[in-house]
Amino acid sequence: MPKGVGKIRIRLPKHIAKGEVIPVKALITHPMETGLRKNKKTGKIIPAFYINDVRVYYGGELVTHADWSIAVSANPFMTCYVKADKAAPLKVVWKDIKGSVYEKTVQIQPE
């Protein structure tokens, strides 16, 4: 596995009012290889290696799900929106076609 794969950053607003719909911005380090590109030095096809499943949970409940394919660029960035109506953990789970699972949890603490 390439170095640094699976590093996740999640950004939430600094101040969150209870009941506010907030953007959740997430970035993961991943090469997102399509399986269609050749290695320039060897001429061999680079095997497919991409994230195909993304799930976001808030307070243990699934709030969004995305099925991805080879059309997503390297180091994908995504934004989804959550109604912050309670203090609870927000977890983003990314799965790739090789069976690796990457996840990160942050706490949402509305004021």
C-alpha positions, 0 to 999 in steps of 0.5 A, a space after each residue: 500500500 502506498 505511503 500515507 494512504 488513509 490519512 483523513 481530515 474532517 473540518 467542521 464549523 468552529 461555532 455550531 448552533 443547536 439545530 443548525 445544518 452544517 457542512 461536513 468537509 472530509 479529505 482522504 489521502 488515496 491514489 484512486 487508481 482506475 486500472 486503466 493507466 500505465 506505469 511510464 517506466 515499466 509500461 505495465 498497467 497500474 492495478 485498480 485501487 480506489 474507494 468505492 463506499 463512503 458512509 457518514 454516521 452521526 450519533 450512530 445513525 447513517 446520515 449519508 452513503 455514497 457508492 464511488 467508482 473510478 471516476 473520482 480523483 486522487 485524494 478525494 474531497 467531499 462535503 455533506 450536510 448534517 443537522 446538528 441537533 445534539 452533541 454526538 460523534 460524527 464518523 466517516 468511513 471509507 472502504 476501498 476495493 482491496 478491502 481496506 477500511 479507513 475511518 475517522 470520528 470527530 465530536 459535534 458539540 452544538 452550543 
